[in-house]
Each structure stands twice: as C-alpha cells, then as structure tokens.
Amino acid sequence: MLVKNAKFFLDGKMTEKDILMEGGRIKSLGHFPGNGMDASGYLVLPGLIDAHVHLRDPGATQKEDFRSGTRAAIAGGITTVLDMPNNNPPTTTLARLEEKRAIASRKAVCDYGFHFGAGTNNFGEIERARPGSLKVYMGKTTGDLFLPDDRLVFLHFQNFPKKKPIVVHAEDQTIIDTEGRTPLAARAAAAKAAMLAEKAGRTICIAHASTAREMELAKRWKKSFVETCPHYLFLNEEKVKRLGNFSRVNPPVRSERERRKMWAALGMVDYVSTDHAPHLPEEKEKGAAGFPGLETSLALMLDAYNKRQIGMEWILSRMCENPARIFNIKGKGKIAPGFQADLVFVDLRKEWKVRAERMQGKCGWTPYEGMALKGKAEKVIFRGELVFEGDAITGKSGIGKEVMA
C-alpha cells in the first residue's frame, strides 16, 4: 500500500513524503512512482496508544466488549489499547488472563495489551503469568482489587520485574473514608507511591492524575511516570454539574482552579490515556463511576491545538511515542521505516459536534455531548490496511494482536 503526499512529523520536524507499506509495516519514506491513497489536506499521525481502558470483557459485556471497545478506539484514531484488570472476576490469575486473551483474539479490531491485577496473595500467579505490567489499587474503586496496607503494595513493588512498569491507582483510602475523594487523597497516595517505589528502586506510573500537586509529588522519584486523562484537562466541577449522577468518576473532576493548574503543569505529564470506563445510563443513575472517552480524546487535543493551547509535538509524544516506550511496545508510536503501519489521517479544519448517538461504544452517552470541536480523525490505516473512513469501520473482528511484552 502507498500513501501519497503525506504531511507528518519526522524527527521533530514537519515533512511531506510518500509512505510505502509492506507486510503491515512501513517499508520506506520518500517519493515513489505510481498511484496510492492521496493524503493531501490531512495531517498524518502514528496510531495512538491508550494505556488505560476498561473494556468490561468478560463480566459486563452489556457495557462494552473487545469488539465494540476496539471499534470505538479505531474511530478515535487509537490503534492500541491496554485493558485494565478490574473485571468481574478480576484478571489476577493466569487462567483469567488466558481467558481474556482468547476473547480479545476473536473480537479485537485494533491491537491490545493487558494489565494484570495485584492481589493480596497472588504473587505466584503473577510469576506464572509474566504480564507486561501490573496494576496496584491504593484506593477502592470499581472492582475488588484494593490493597489494604502499604506492606502489600511494597511487596508487589519489590517482586515485580523492575524493567516492567507498575500502574498505580493513587488515592488514599483512609482519607477517602474521612473526607471523600479530595485532592488530598490523591496527593497523599501519589507521594506514598513515589516513596515506596524509590525504596524498591522501580518504575511506576501514577494513573489518572487530577491535580498538579500530585504530579509534582510523584515526580520526586526519577522513575515515576505520570498519566492524566482528557476529563481533567477539559472539564471542571461546574461543567459536570449538569450531568447529575453521570458526573461521577474516580478520581473526581476538580475545580476550575485545579484544571488551570493542570494545564500550567503539562510538562510533568508523561502520557495521556482516556481511563475509558463505560457504564450504561441506568448504572450511572445508581452511582457507577467512570466516563467513556475513546472516541473523543484525540479530537479534544486537536481542538486545543487549533486554539493554540498545546503543540502538536506534545500530542505526539504523550499519546504515541511515550506510551510505546513506557510500556515496552515495540514498533509503535512513530512514522518511520520498520514501524507498524498504523496511520491516522486528521482533518484539522473539520468542525463537528460530539453526539453519543454516532459513537461506536455501547454505553450510549458521553460527558462531552454537544461540545463543538475542530479537528477529527477521518481515516485510519491499521497494519497497512484501511479500516476506518468517515463513519465506516471496515476492520474485521480478530485482526488485532497482543503487543505488550
């Protein structure tokens, strides 16, 4: 397959070249004879990597499954997702991981990886499963994977291979029990996680950072990476009040003052994920916490780029290159020879409104309903094949592969 007249970033600079693909990978960049897909008028990005999604499969497939969730990812320009372990039952044993692998291999329309759950007594299962990453819950949230004391957290920090990352849900449960999911709960847990990681000499990732101060505290340890999510950058307490019970997410969306501080501290963010956590409307009405986000994350960032709030290089590093590096995903995150042929054709001038009724996910709602945005993924090439154009997904179930080592 040949893409002609592609504008993309190469070694930090905008360039215009043809992209020649073969066997699902980029073979060469240059100027080649013959016809191909014309990329004139688009900016071409590498396929995005979302390192934090909840696809609910198995256990709650009425909310999402590997087919609907990966279709939503493709529609949002995301060609790799890393799924969280807090299913029902949770992914805390080799048998549960193999079950999830079998499901994903039949259904996935994009590439995928799996975070493994850290339990109170599953060290042997972790050793047998040899997962690419581990998820530690320092506070209670959806599922039942909360580690009740620091000793258990530290044992996992010590025992899990140091070259692989541990992702931490950093909220202090004692503070949550006393005063709720306040910024203090997040800051205290982030500081504690960084100290324990330093003592263990290991890499950690602080998931869904919602305040600048917790990022600063996490960064006191040189091997701490920080993730944030679009809802902490584009929403605030006032904006989500209109959502009523639908506004619940863990950690909560913060004040406008905290949101502005997050933007001022973007240099401390290592990668952006969605924490895509779909619940059906009736479940949200009963208090379920979480937002869907796969189909809006890139578009929100493109809108911010159009408003000159953020640079394209920042988007590429935090949504493509850094997730690949941090989670040891080889051959992803760049447009370069030898890398997987995952390409996203972005129309930076496209003006549109977010409508849940047009989305691929199952939950049927979005916290960004009606928001006017400028910039959208219009075409996606995955493993060298066109799988999305306009609103049509042509990628077949089962074409995705496991990628995280």
C-alpha positions in Angstrom: 0.0 0.0 0.0 1.2 3.5 -0.8 0.2 6.8 0.8 1.0 9.8 -1.4 1.7 13.4 -0.3 1.6 12.7 3.5 2.4 15.5 5.9 3.7 14.2 9.1 6.3 14.8 11.8 9.7 13.1 11.3 12.5 13.6 13.8 10.6 16.6 15.3 10.0 18.4 12.0 7.1 18.6 9.7 7.8 16.9 6.4 5.9 15.8 3.3 6.7 12.4 1.8 5.1 9.3 0.4 4.7 6.3 2.8 5.3 2.9 1.4 4.0 0.0 3.4 4.5 -3.7 3.0 3.5 -6.7 5.2 1.8 -4.4 7.7 4.8 -2.3 8.3 6.3 0.9 6.9 8.9 -0.1 4.4 10.2 3.3 3.2 9.6 7.1 3.2 10.3 9.2 0.1 8.8 9.9 -3.2 7.6 6.9 -5.2 6.0 6.5 -8.7 2.6 5.1 -9.1 -0.9 5.7 -7.6 -1.8 5.4 -4.0 -4.1 6.9 -1.3 -3.8 10.7 -1.5 -3.2 12.3 1.9 -3.3 15.9 0.6 -5.2 18.1 3.1 -4.6 15.8 6.0 -2.1 15.7 8.8 -0.9 12.1 9.3 -0.3 10.8 12.8 1.0 7.5 14.0 -1.8 5.3 15.5 -2.4 6.4 19.1 -1.8 4.2 22.1 -4.3 4.3 25.0 -2.7 2.7 28.0 -5.7 2.8 30.3 -9.1 1.4 29.2 -11.8 -0.8 30.8 -13.4 -2.9 28.1 -15.5 -4.9 30.6 -14.9 -8.2 28.8 -15.5 -10.7 30.3 -18.1 -10.0 33.1 -20.0 -6.9 32.0 -20.2 -7.0 28.2 -23.6 -5.2 28.2 -21.4 -2.0 28.9 -18.6 -2.8 26.4 -16.7 -5.7 25.0 -13.5 -6.2 23.0 -15.3 -5.7 19.7 -17.3 -2.5 20.5 -14.4 -1.0 22.5 -11.8 -1.5 19.9 -14.1 -0.2 17.2 -14.6 2.9 19.3 -10.8 3.1 19.6 -10.3 3.0 15.9 -12.9 5.6 15.3 -10.9 7.9 17.7 -7.6 7.3 16.0 -6.4 4.8 18.6 -4.8 1.6 17.2 -3.6 0.1 20.5 -5.4 -0.2 23.9 -4.2 -1.6 27.2 -7.0 -3.1 29.2 -7.3 -2.9 33.0 -7.8 -5.9 35.2 -10.8 -5.0 37.4 -13.2 -7.2 35.6 -15.7 -9.4 37.4 -13.9 -11.7 38.0 -10.7 -9.8 38.1 -7.6 -10.6 36.0 -5.5 -11.8 38.9 -4.6 -15.4 37.7 -3.0 -16.9 34.7 -6.3 -18.6 33.9 -8.2 -15.3 33.8 -5.5 -13.7 31.7 -5.7 -16.6 29.2 -9.5 -16.3 29.1 -9.2 -12.6 28.3 -6.6 -13.3 25.6 -8.8 -15.8 23.9 -11.8 -13.3 23.9 -9.6 -10.4 22.5 -8.1 -12.6 19.8 -11.6 -13.3 18.5 -13.1 -9.8 18.8 -10.4 -7.1 18.7 -10.3 -4.6 15.8 -7.1 -3.0 17.0 -4.1 -4.1 18.9 -4.3 -4.7 22.6 -2.4 -5.5 25.8 -3.4 -6.4 29.4 -2.6 -5.0 32.8 -2.5 -7.7 35.4 -4.1 -7.2 38.8 -2.1 -7.1 42.0 -4.0 -9.0 44.7 -3.4 -9.7 48.4 -2.0 -13.1 47.7 -1.4 -13.7 44.0 2.4 -13.4 43.8 2.7 -16.9 42.4 0.1 -16.3 39.7 2.0 -13.1 38.7 5.2 -15.1 38.3 3.4 -17.7 36.2 1.6 -15.2 34.0 4.6 -13.0 33.4 2.4 -10.0 32.4 3.8 -6.9 30.7 2.6 -4.6 33.5 0.9 -4.7 36.9 -2.0 -2.6 38.3 -1.9 -1.7 42.0 -5.0 -0.1 43.7 -4.3 2.0 46.7 -7.9 3.1 47.0 -11.3 1.4 46.5 -12.9 1.8 43.1 -14.9 -0.3 40.6 -14.0 -4.0 41.2 -12.4 -5.5 44.3 -8.6 -5.1 43.9 -7.9 -2.7 46.8 -4.7 -3.5 48.7 -5.5 -2.7 52.3 -2.0 -1.9 53.6 1.4 -0.4 52.5 3.2 -3.7 53.1 1.3 -5.4 50.3 1.9 -2.5 48.0 5.7 -2.6 48.7 5.9 -6.4 48.3 4.5 -6.0 44.8 6.9 -3.1 44.1 9.7 -5.3 45.2 8.8 -8.6 43.5 7.5 -7.5 40.1 10.3 -7.3 37.4 11.9 -3.8 37.6 12.1 -3.4 33.9 8.3 -3.6 33.6 6.0 -0.8 34.9 3.5 -0.9 37.7 0.5 1.3 37.2 -0.9 2.8 40.5 -4.4 4.0 41.3 -3.2 6.5 43.8 -5.9 7.6 46.2 -5.5 7.2 49.9 -8.4 5.1 51.3 -8.1 6.4 54.9 -8.6 10.0 53.6 -11.4 8.9 51.3 -13.2 7.3 54.3 -12.7 10.5 56.3 -13.4 13.3 53.8 -14.1 11.8 50.4 -12.1 11.7 47.2 -10.5 15.1 47.8 -7.3 16.4 46.2 -5.5 15.5 49.4 -6.4 11.8 49.0 -4.7 11.8 45.6 -1.7 13.8 46.7 -1.1 11.6 49.8 -1.2 8.4 47.8 1.0 9.8 45.0 3.6 10.8 47.5 3.5 7.5 49.3 3.7 5.5 46.0 6.7 7.5 44.9 8.5 6.9 48.2 7.8 3.2 48.1 8.9 3.0 44.5 12.1 4.8 45.3 12.8 2.3 48.2 12.1 -0.6 45.9 14.1 1.0 43.0 11.4 0.5 40.5 9.4 2.2 37.8 5.8 3.2 38.5 3.1 5.1 36.6 0.6 7.3 38.5 -2.7 6.8 36.8 -5.3 9.5 36.1 -3.5 12.4 37.9 -6.2 15.0 38.6 -4.1 17.8 40.3 -0.7 19.4 39.5 0.4 18.9 43.1 0.1 15.1 43.0 2.2 15.1 39.7 4.8 17.2 41.5 4.9 14.8 44.4 5.1 11.8 42.2 8.0 13.3 40.2 10.2 13.4 43.3 11.2 9.9 42.3 13.0 9.8 39.0 11.3 6.6 37.8 7.8 7.9 38.3 5.7 8.4 35.2 2.5 10.4 35.3 -0.6 9.8 33.3 -3.6 12.2 33.0 -6.9 12.0 31.2 -8.8 14.4 29.0 -11.6 15.0 31.5 -9.1 16.5 34.0 -8.0 19.0 31.3 -11.3 19.8 29.6 -13.9 19.5 32.3 -14.4 21.1 35.8 -16.8 20.7 38.7 -19.2 23.4 37.3 -19.3 21.8 33.8 -20.2 18.4 35.1 -22.9 19.5 37.5 -25.3 19.4 34.6 -24.6 15.7 34.3 -26.1 14.9 37.8 -25.3 11.3 38.7 -23.5 10.9 35.4 -20.7 13.2 36.7 -19.1 10.6 39.0 -15.6 9.5 38.1 -12.7 8.3 40.3 -10.8 10.5 41.0 -13.4 13.2 40.6 -13.2 16.1 38.1 -11.7 19.0 40.0 -12.3 22.8 40.3 -11.6 25.2 37.6 -8.6 26.5 39.6 -7.1 22.9 39.7 -7.9 22.4 36.0 -5.9 25.6 35.1 -3.0 24.4 37.3 -3.0 21.1 35.3 -2.6 23.0 32.1 0.2 25.0 33.5 2.0 21.8 34.6 1.6 19.8 31.3 5.4 19.4 31.2 5.1 16.9 34.1 2.6 14.7 32.2 4.3 11.7 30.5 1.3 10.2 28.7 -2.4 10.8 28.2 -4.9 8.0 28.5 -8.7 8.0 28.5 -9.5 5.8 31.5 -12.4 4.7 29.2 -14.8 3.4 31.8 -18.3 2.9 30.2 -21.4 2.3 32.2 -24.9 2.2 31.0 -27.2 5.1 31.9 -29.2 3.1 34.4 -25.9 2.2 36.2 -24.8 5.8 36.2 -28.1 6.8 37.8 -27.3 4.4 40.6 -23.8 5.9 41.2 -21.4 4.0 39.0 -18.2 5.9 38.5 -16.4 6.4 35.2 -16.5 8.2 31.8 -16.3 6.8 28.2 -13.6 8.5 26.2 -12.0 6.5 23.4 -13.8 8.5 20.6 -13.2 12.0 21.9 -9.6 12.1 23.4 -7.7 12.9 20.2 -10.4 15.3 19.0 -10.2 17.3 22.2 -6.5 17.6 21.9 -6.8 18.6 18.2 -9.3 21.3 19.3 -6.8 22.6 21.9 -4.1 22.6 19.2 -6.3 24.6 16.9 -6.8 27.1 19.8 -3.0 27.2 20.3 -3.3 25.8 23.8 -0.9 22.9 23.0 1.7 21.9 20.5 1.4 19.0 18.0 4.7 17.7 19.2 3.3 17.4 22.8 0.3 15.4 21.5 2.5 13.0 19.5 4.9 12.4 22.4 2.2 11.9 25.1 -0.3 9.9 23.0 2.0 7.9 20.7 5.7 7.8 21.5 5.8 7.9 25.3 3.2 5.1 25.9 5.1 2.9 23.5 8.3 3.5 25.3 6.9 3.3 28.9 5.0 0.0 28.3 7.7 -1.6 26.1 5.5 -1.8 23.0 7.9 -2.3 20.1 7.4 -0.9 16.6 4.7 1.5 17.6 4.3 5.3 18.2 6.2 6.7 15.2 6.1 7.0 11.4 9.4 5.5 10.5 10.7 2.6 8.5 10.3 -0.7 10.3 7.4 0.6 12.5 3.9 -0.9 12.2 1.8 0.8 9.5 -0.7 2.4 11.8 -1.6 5.8 10.4 -4.3 8.3 11.4 -5.5 10.9 8.8 -6.5 14.0 10.7 -8.6 16.9 9.2 -7.6 19.8 11.4 -10.2 22.0 9.8 -13.2 19.7 10.4 -15.8 21.3 12.7 -18.2 19.0 14.4 -20.3 18.4 17.5 -19.9 15.4 19.8 -23.0 13.2 19.6 -23.3 9.9 21.5 -25.7 8.5 19.0 -23.0 8.4 16.4 -20.4 6.6 18.6 -19.3 3.0 18.3 -19.3 2.3 22.1 -22.2 0.5 23.8 -22.9 2.9 26.7 -24.8 5.5 24.7 -23.6 8.6 26.4 -20.6 11.0 26.7 -19.7 13.8 29.1 -18.9 15.9 26.1 -22.3 15.7 24.5 -23.0 18.7 22.2 -19.4 20.1 22.5 -18.3 21.9 19.4 -14.8 20.7 18.3 -12.4 21.5 15.5 -10.2 18.6 14.3 -11.1 14.9 13.8 -9.7 11.6 12.7 -11.2 10.9 9.3 -9.3 7.8 8.1 -7.3 5.1 9.9 -4.9 2.6 8.4 -4.1 -0.3 10.7 -1.4 -2.8 9.9 -1.3 -1.5 6.4 -5.0 -1.7 5.7 -7.7 1.0 5.6 -10.0 0.1 8.5 -11.9 3.4 9.1 -13.1 6.2 6.8 -15.7 8.8 7.6 -18.0 7.0 9.9 -17.5 3.5 8.5 -15.3 0.8 10.2 -14.3 -1.9 7.8 -11.8 -3.6 10.1 -12.8 -7.2 10.9 -13.1 -8.7 14.4 -10.0 -10.6 15.3 -7.4 -8.6 13.3 -5.9 -7.1 16.4 -2.9 -8.7 18.1 -1.4 -8.7 21.6 1.5 -6.3 21.7 2.8 -5.7 25.2 5.7 -7.8 26.3 
